[in-house]
């Protein structure tokens, strides 16, 4: 039995390539959109989901493309299911990955666009999908992508006065936040310094600190003997 | 120490008799550590603005610092009330990225563990929601059942809350015949309990009248705000990943049990009200019981012990998105590999995150006490928002 018979909805899912062709056909901006096929790697080389890529130079046309994806009845992407920013520091870009899903047709597509790492700016989609509101806030918070026209672009997870964007690959955490240290010594290091301080002390002290001394210590006739 | 900086989306001064109140972060009905800044005139709110991040543990960042396999225990902490499905989401995404095979028996064990965890997660959701609204008795009833599930899962994988049971390429341990019998006995015991729970609270007149027509979320609104899972289905959208985009072995199981996705019908008031969201989770209990029964039956046909194909020298390149139906709905896990042993980027998009984004808008005009009903009915779990 197929999924159709299970839930009997009006679904005619399109393949990612068909979605791309439909999208490209309705576009006036030729060549801006390219299709990246699903790739199956050999062995564990890895694989790639099929996606549509919007040329970096045309990032400003993103809202128009997204609106077509949402409003074209044959595509009808009514659910922005995921928004991820990936910091490709070696290529000096931040890649935005939008995953869309259509409840009407039960098909899915990923759309990617590269933004310059120094000034990652792109139009907000909060007007198209309200769910973009918080997802864009999160990507702004963690990766510093500025979503222009966002109704409420504030940090979401980190404190408002946090410095930097922690998911950037070159992010270095400050030593302290509001006088609170952001690191703490490892308990193992503490134990070792305790051990050193008491190395010449009574055996009982060493044993509480590090457990029973290994047999080799005892045979040497050291403190444990 | 300087004064705390907190920006609000609405910085205007309170007008007239309006007050700005703080609810949380440590408030018993916020389901974890969440804070609301409530603007209210008497009992009626003009807005409740969520302030989240108190449980932010940078799980996505941790994923970049350890190998694909070593990240599995951390996924438990994405949603500690239903950790199995977070395990499953990560395992599925990494397997999809690496095109890794998974033995059929492992798929069945994933389904069984997921559904048992869904039962225990809904125990918390329903019991806590009833308690938030002042009905204390159902909570221990629900927790008693959850305890049984915890015992079963502990016997299966050694943990009661953060399971770390799924593996990249399979699951950690096989089931025993004795365990299988215990689960079947539990299901026999649990089915009458669902009916008892219905009599006790779901159709209790006081409870129904408290929730009927409250915090109605319409179909289009639910989709646009990205509500998922039980919250979406309560608003009348018949969509369940297990049936509509089947993964693991759901495609073999659901037709055998005559699956029909439960959707909100507005039986108490209107489609998508808080009661529908409550009732729908009770229905999901029933379906989970049937799924576990069928899976325990079908797993008999798979070879014993073949539960894991562990990848060797796993350094995939590419990206993959996997979705699983968690207790709080469609959980999407996106993973990017750059040819190294660690993920280059990992992302979890969870049900509670999207649901929380809707709270501010839905809270307009609600009573303060109904805010509690709203967030309880959306089954929000704080670490799922903050990760």
Interface residues (C-beta under 8 A of the other chain):
Chain A: X1 X3 X5 X6 X7 X9 X39 X40 X41 X44 X45 X46 X47 X48 X49 X78 X79 X80 X81 X82 X83 X84 X86 X87 X97 X99 X103 X106 X110 X129 X130 X131 X133 X134 X135 X142 X151 X152 X154 X155 X156 X157 X158 X159 X160 X161 X166 X167 X178 X179
Chain B: X1 X2 X5 X6 X7 X9 X52 X53 X56 X58 X60 X61 X96 X97 X98 X99 X100 X223 X224 X225 X226 X237 X238 X239 X240 X243 X244 X245 X246 X251 X254 X255 X259 X260 X261 X311 X312 X313 X314 X315 X316 X317 X318 X319 X320 X321 X323 X330 X332 X334 X336 X337 X339 X344 X345 X347 X349 X353 X354 X356 X357 X358 X361 X386 X387
